[in-house]
Amino acid sequence: MRPEPRSRDETLALRRRLVGSSCKLFFSNDPVKIVKAKGQYMYDENGRQYLDCINNVAHVGHCHPAIVKAAHEQSQLLNTNSRYLHDNLVDYAERLSKTLPGKLCTFYFLNSGSEANDLALRLARQYTKHEDVIVLDHSANCFLSAYHGHLTSLIDISPYKFRNLEGQKEWVHVAPVPDTYRGIYREDHEDSVTAYANEVKNIIEQAQKRGRKIAAFFAESLPSVGGQIIPPAGYFQKAAEHVRKAGGIFIADEIQVGFGRVGKHFWAFQLQGEDFVPDIVTMGKPIGNGHPIACVATTTEIAEAFAATGVEYFNTFGGNPVSCAIGLAVLDVIEKEHLQAHATEVGNFLTELLKEQKMKHPIIGDVRGSGLFIGVDLIKDQAERTPATAEAEYLVTRLKEEYILLSTDGPGRNVLKFKPPMCFNKEDARYVVGTIDKLLTGSTNKNCLKECCCWTALKSMLSLLFRGAKRAKDGRY
């Protein structure tokens, strides 16, 4: 055991030497060393407190005592695989089933969202006997949209990744993301729901002409990497109708947005309406409040088709007693602390504050969201809605200097994304919006924002050049 903690610079140097460079850091030019966290706050090695606005994994709050207690107590008793009978597994499955539509009554437990989505893909292909998958993206020129995980099978269905690698496979079909602010059918379209769903229909028809068969439509219930998109209500129903008619099924990826985050409902797909039920739902990230748990929920028919192969599905750590104890504790906290209702109340409050800023600052083009899943779309101009990428980077960097952690996503990395721990409160909302207002107001004088963005870009370039020179000097090239 080390007698003294390392300095930030020592930790950074070791990370750069020992950890793959493709594993990125937040604020890579000036990363933060976090040593502890509680609730919606994180603390660096000097004890400075940061407001965490982006960590949806710590769903009910960092280091929540009820979650820590559940993990500790079960760890003292038993942790083993699911080939033994244990109450935690069935208790947890039963609790989850009560949050979902009745037909989603069979569960598989895993360790990560990537594992869950990979299994969902296997289930879909076995059930339908088809191969092809439809996913969502902004456009062929967009590098930030659908993302479903880091396994090879999921890289293949994630435009966010495959456009930078080997490209689109023959069995992958890309439909336009139903974005009514920046997409091909916008808020002024007479029927954007039908228009976007017809794009799915056209893709299916074109695929069938080439002899392809659709296994699944795979979509995040609320696209996150794509820019905190809220699909118009009714879109999933119509898209699912076309997919099911072609013999495919609908997979709702709830890994980012499930477990009450959207406020009005426990699951984000329920924002589409009571008449919509996916065939498979995948869960991860917030399910374990930082502990590696994931889940796939599906129908009896799909599960039986998967079992009919005679090939056992076994996951060494999936559904172990400790993971299930933690999962049950997360559900308990959501219920006892009324976090779903809290997400509605605080989310509405935060949204209204941000919309007030939209009226004040032209750089804010759109504020959208549900509950504590909110996106602020920054633009250079109102007419073209050109993504204000550099400005967004500058603002996030300045917020970090004010001890607020926020990040960006979207087709131009210009969307500020809010998905904080669910204990995030109104005072936090006032503080972060007040700070954004202060920064935007101060940056409007003498074209300061533009100059600051140029300086931010220059600093990034100089930092990269410096690191490259240092690696060359150290003999690492």
N, C-alpha and C positions, 0 to 999 in steps of 0.2 A: 504494500500500500504506500502511495507516495505521501511523504510528510507535508509537502507544500503544494498547493495547486499551481499549475503552470500559468504564466502570464498569457494574455491574449495573443501576443505576437509569437510566443513559443508554440501555442496551440495551432495557430494559423500556419506557421512554418512546417510543423509536423504533418498537418492535414495536406498541405500542398505536396509534401514529399511522399506520403504514404497512401493517400486516397485518390482514386481515379479522378482526373480533371473534368470528366463529364458529369461528375456529381457536384452540382452547382450550389453556391451559397447565396442566400439573400444578401443584397447590398455588397456585392463581391468586391467593390473597390474599398469598402470600409466595413467589413462584416462585424456583426454583433456577437459577442460571446455570452450566451445565456447559461446561467448556473442554477436557477430555480424559477419556479412559477407558482402562482396561486390565483384561482379564479380566472379573471380576464387580464391578469397582469403577469409580465415576465421581468426578470431581474438579471442584470449583467454582473460581471465579476466585481464591479465597484459598488454594487447595491443600487444602481439606478433603475427606476421603475419604468417599464414600457407598457403602454396600452396595446393589447393584442387585438387587432381588428380582422385578422385573417385566418386564425387557427381553428377551422371547423372540426379538426380531429379531437381536440380537447372540448368535446361537445358540451358537457355540463360544467365545464370549468377545469382549469389545470389543477391536478393533484387534489381533486375533490375528496374529502375525508371518507365519504361513504364508499367510494370506489377503491381507495387505498385499503380500507378496512376489509372489504370483501375479498380483495386479492390476497391480503395477508392471511386472513383466517382460513381460506380454502387451501392456500399453499402449505399451511401447517398440517393439513389433514391428508391431502391426496392430490396428485396431478398425474393423470395417465391418459391413455388413448380411449377412443370411443367404442372399442370392441368389448369393453366391460359395461355392464349396466350401471348407470348413475343418475340420480334424480335431477341434477343440475341441467343435464342435456334435455331431458323431456320437459322439465319445468320451463326452460328458456324457449323451447320450440312452441310450447303452449301459449306463453305470454306473447310471443311475436305474432302467433296466428290470430290473436284477438285484435291486433292493430290493422290487419289486412282483410281484403275481401275474402269471402268464404272459400272460393275455389282455389285460392293460393294457400294450400294446406299441407304441403310437403316441403321439408327443409333439409338443406345440406349445409354443414358448417365447415368453414375454412379459415385461413389466416390473413388474407389480404384481399383487397378489391380486385386486384389482377387475377388472383386465383378464382374468385367468384365469377368474373366475367368470362374467363376461359371455360369454366364449367358450364356456364349458360350457353356458350357457343356450342359446346359438345352436346348438351341436351337438345338444343334446337335442331342440330343436324341429325341426331339419332331419331328424333321424333318425326321430323318431316321427310327424312331421306333425301333432303336437298342440301346444297353446299353454299349458295350465294348469300351475301349479307348486304343490306342497305344501311348506310350510315349518313350522318349529317355533316355538312361543311358549308362555309361561306361561299367560296369560289375556288376555281382551279389555281388562282394566284394567291390564295390565302394560306398562311402557314399556322394559323391558330384557330382550331375549332374542335371537332370531335376528338376526344381522348378517352380510351377505355382501359389502359393499363400497359405494363411494360413487357409482358410476355410476347414471344414472337407472334403467336396467334392474334394478339390484341394490337400490336404494332401494325399488323396487316389491315386492321379495320379502324385505325386511328389516323385520319388525314394529318393531324397535328404532328405525327411522327413520320408516316410513310412518305410524305412529300419530300422529306429531307433525306430519305434513304433509297430504297430500291423502287419506289413508285407504287402505283396502284395495281393490285393484282386483278386478274381477269374476273375473279369471283366477287370482287368488291364493287359496289355501286354507290355513288355519292349523290345524295339529294340535298337541295339547298336548305340550310338551317332556317326555320321559320322565325326570322328576325324582322319584326315590323318597323324597326327604326333604321336599320342599315341594310336589310336584305333586298331581294329582288321585288318583293311585294311589301309595300310599306303601309303606314297607318292610314294613308289616304286611299288605299285600294278598296274597292267595293266589297270584296269578299276574299280577304287574304287567306282565310282558313282553307277554303276550297281550292284556291290557286296553288297554295303550297302542297296540299294533299294530291292535287292532280300531277304535280311534278313527280311524286312517288309513283303514281299510276303509270305515267309515261316511261319512267325508268324500268318498271316491271315489264311493260309491253315490249320495250326495246330489248331487254334481256331475254325474254321468251323467244323473240324472233331469232336470237343467236343460239337457242337451245339451252339457255341457262334456266335454273330453277331457284326460287327464293326460299331460303331457310328461315331468315329472320330480318326484321327491322330492329336495329340496335340503336337506342337513343338515350342520352341522359335526360331525365325528366325535366331538368332545367340546365341547358348547356352552360357550363362554368368556364372552361378554357375558351369557349367561343365568345365570351364577353358578358356573362351573367344574363343570358337570354331567357325571356319568359314567353314560351310558345303560346299563341292565341288559343283560348279554350275551344275545344272541338277539333283541333288539328289531329291529335292522336287518334281520336275515334275514326276520322275519315281515312287517315293513313293506314291504320290497322285494318280497316275494311278492305282496302285494296290488297294489303299484304296477305291477309287470311284467305281472300278469294284466290290468291295465287299459290296457296298451300303453305304459306309461311306463318310465323308467329311473331309476337311483339315482345321485345325485351326492354324493360325499363331499368336503366342504370340509376340507382338512388344513392350511389356511393358518396357523392358530395352533399346531397341535399335532403336526405331522409331524416327520420326521427324528430319530427316536429319543427324543423328549422323554418319552414315556410309559414308557420303560425296557424293559418286557417285549417290546415290538415296535418296529419301525422306524416303522410307521404306526399311528395311533390306531384306525383302523377295524378293525385286526386284533385289538383287544381283544374284538371281538364273537365271534370264533371263526374257525377255519381255513376253515369252509364259507361264509364271507361274502366276496364280492368285489363292489365297486361297479362301475358301468359307466363312470364318469368319476371321476377324482381331481384336485383342484386343489391347487396348492402356491404358497406365497409366503413373505413375511416371513423365516423362518430360512433359507430356501434359499440366500440370498446373504450372510448374516451382516451385513446392513446395506447391501449393494449391491442395487439394484433389479433383481431377477430374479423371474420366476414361471414356472409350468409347468402345462400340462394334460396328463394321461395318460388315454388312452382305448383302446377296442378298434379293431381294423381295420375292423369293420363300420360303426361310427359315423363313423370318419374318412372312409371311402369314400363314405358317404351325404352327408357335408358337401362333399366334393370334387365330387360328382356335379352340383352346382349350376352348375359351370363358373366360379364366382366365386373368384378367387384369395384366399387368406388371407395377407396380408403385414403384418409388424410391423417397423417400421424398426429398432428397437434390440433386438427380441426375439431371443435366441440369438446375439448378437454374440460375437466371440472373447474379449473381456475378461470379459463376464458368465459365459460358459461356463467359462473358466479359474478364476474365483472359485467357481463352483458345484462344479467338480471338487475344488478345494482344501478346500471345506467338507466334502465327503464323505471326503476323505483324513483330515482332522483328526478327524472323528467316529470313523473306523475306527482310526487310529493311537493316539488317546488314550482309546480304549474308552469313549466318552462315553455310549453307550447303557447299558452296564452300570453306569457311574457314576451315571446318572440313576436307575436302579433302587436302587442301594445308598444313595445320599444321599437320594433321595426317600422311601424306606422309613424311614430314620432321622429325617428331618424330620417325616414323618407321625406316627411314634410319639411324638416330643416334643410335637407339637401335641395329640395325643390325651391325653397326660398333663395338659396344660393344660385340656382339656375336662373332665376329672374334677375339676379344682380350681376352675374358674371357670364358673359356670352360664351366663354370657353366651355361651359357645361352645356352639352347638347341634349342629353337625356338622363333622366334618373328613373330607374326601373327596378322592380324586385318584388319580393313577397317575404314577409316576416324579416328574419335576419339574414337574408340572401339578397343583396342589393348591389347594383352596378351603376357607376357614374361615368357616362361616356363623354370624354373630353374631345373637343373638335377645334379645328383651326378656323372653320367658316360655317355659317348656318346653311348656305345653299348646297354645297357639295358634301358637307359633313366629313371633311377630311380629318382622319385621325390625328389628334395632337399628341403624337408619340413622345417627342422630346419633352414637351411640357409635362406630360404625365410622369415621365421618369424623374424630372426635376422636382415635381411636387412630392412624389413618394420619398425621394431622398431628403428633402427638407422636412417632411413629416417625421422621418426617422430621427433627425436632429432635434426635433421637438418631443422625442420619446413616444412616438406613435408609429406602430408597425402596420403598414398597409402595402398592398402590391397591385400589380396591373395584369390584365389579360385582354383578350379580344383580338380581332384581326389585325389591329395595329398596335397592340400592347398599350392601348390608350384608355382602357376602361378600369377605373378604380374599383376594386372588388372588396365588398364588405361581407364577411362571413365569420364573425367573431364567435368566441364561446358564448353559449346561450345565456350566461349570467351578465353579459354586457348590459349596462343600464342607461337610463336617460341622462344621467350626469356624464357618463362616458360619451354619449351621443352629442351632447352640448359641447363638450370639450373638443372632440375631434372636428366637428363641423365649424366651431369657432376658430380653430387653428387653420383649417382650410381657407376660411374666409379671410383671415389675417394674411395668409401667404398669398392668396390670389389678389387681394386688395393692394398689398405692398408691391406686388410684382407688376401691376399695371402701369406704374409710373415710369415714364421715359423708356417705354418698351423694355422694361427690366426683365420680364419673363423670357422674352426671346433671347436676350443677352445671356441670362442665366442658363438657358437650355444649351446654348452654344458652348458655354463654359463647362457645363456638365458633360457634354459630349467630348470636349477636348480633354477633360480630366480622365475620362474613361479610356480614351485612346492613349494618352500618356502613360496611364497605369499599365495597360497591356504591353506597351513598348518596354516599359521598365522591367516588368516581370519576365518578358522574353529575353531581354539583355542579361538579366540576373541568371536565368536558367542556362543561357549560353556560357556565361562565365563559370557556372558551377559544373559545366560539362554534362548537362541533362538534355542536350540536343544532339 
